[in-house]
Amino acid sequence: MDRYDVIVIGGGPAGLSAAISAYDEFRAKGVEKPSVLVLERDVRLGGILNQCIHNGFGLHTFKEELTGPEYALRYINMLRERNIEFMLQTMVMSITGDRRVTAMNRQRGMFEMECDSLVLSMGCRERARGALNIPGYRPAGIYSAGTAQRLVNMEGFMPGREVVILGSGDIGLIMARRMTLEGARVLAVAELMPYSGGLKRNIVQCLDDFGIPLLLSHTVVDIKGKERVEGLVIAEVDASLKPIPGTEKEYKCDTLLLSCGLLPENELSNGAGIEMNPVTNGPKVNESMETGTPGVYACGNVLHVHDLVDYVSEEAALAGRCAADHSMRLKEKAEAYDRDDDTAITVTTGNGVRYTVPVCIRPKFMDETVTIRFRVGNVYRNCFVDAYIGDERVLHRKKQVVSPGEMENVILKKEQLTGASGNVRIEICTE
């Protein structure tokens, strides 16, 4: 059975960043030939970035504006420069808590591998129509926004000409602009919630700039047509998200794009018994991006859905570096990290905050600073982001607006946490 220092599952932006970071950490610590392997089920590396041909990527990482494929290529080139091994068209079938990976491809059939450290970076998938309970027939012309993006940008196929988009996630907003630029007419973007699920800049650049209406607190209540979509009925919803009778409006169209949320791809994680966060649907991790299973790390959209790929790369670099460190400690038979260390501080959520990543911090194993990322559950204006260590407030930051569509973060210093007891409480306060 082949054995590696680190195996990374997923060759998207998170997997590439983690593999490169792990390799560099090994070399920095004097390991001449670290064995790092990336497993990718697609025919090419890069993940979802390959179909994101719009610009706006890399402003934080490379200090310049790149398209998705350009951003991916930067990391692919770095991977190749280091001669890091990767396997394409390789499907991982299962993983175990003792870091054994079962995979399959055409060349080797079914095979098993072992590793000192395992990095999960499988990304996420779109929520399908079946999970949305939309009434009506199931005609042709209904696509997820990501599928439509791949068809238009990579296959050269237009899904339709008269389009309605349900859901205002970032992919849906971007596809509203993309379909318009390709000659389609986007009639409206309907959003069930009273706020958009996407970035403010995408609302401005993709909808406002093209005169596409955003219908907040609206949803599709009926789909017309049997063979092909012929029209949709959209109605306003009340505070309990139930359609309001008498507010229905019919739109004549041939295509419905669904942009109703992303779900971390964690079938492998669940199969291995990794402890999950019910809010994010991703693993619970500590300050090192390590899951509750020692030596197994998670990063990127498999951990929690991000809005900027730069943050994915930053998070994955930390996971890769810590995975390499875990491997070296195993080889040196060093004292294992004590996951039940009494210095570990639990990170909890306060008013308005839905979740945090990480969920616990061990000060003696963290860098000089730790970034806690979180999302809120509603739109709050003229509020404060507060961070507490026990009963002491250590951060009180004014924000004009925070919304569920944009990830927030606070940065705490090691000196603030060393010797602290009790919980860290992240709280959103509205005035």
Beta strands, then each sheet from edge to edge (+ up, - down):
strand 1: 2-9
strand 2: 36-39
strand 3: 55-57
strand 4: 66-67
strand 5: 85-87
strand 6: 91-95
strand 7: 100-105
strand 8: 109-120
strand 9: 124-126
strand 10: 142-144
strand 11: 162-166
strand 12: 185-191
strand 13: 214-216
strand 14: 218-224
strand 15: 231-236
strand 16: 249-252
strand 17: 255-258
strand 18: 262-264
strand 19: 276-277
strand 20: 282-283
strand 21: 296-298
strand 22: 345-349
strand 23: 353-357
strand 24: 360-361
strand 25: 369-376
strand 26: 380-389
strand 27: 392-402
strand 28: 408-413
strand 29: 424-430
sheet 1: 5+ 2+ 1+ 8+ 7- 6+
sheet 2: 5+ 2+ 1+ 8+ 21+
sheet 3: 3+ 4-
sheet 4: 9+ 18-
sheet 5: 10+ 17+ 11+ 12+ 13+
sheet 6: 14+ 15- 16+
sheet 7: 19+ 20-
sheet 8: 24+ 22- 29- 26+ 27-
sheet 9: 23+ 25- 28+
end
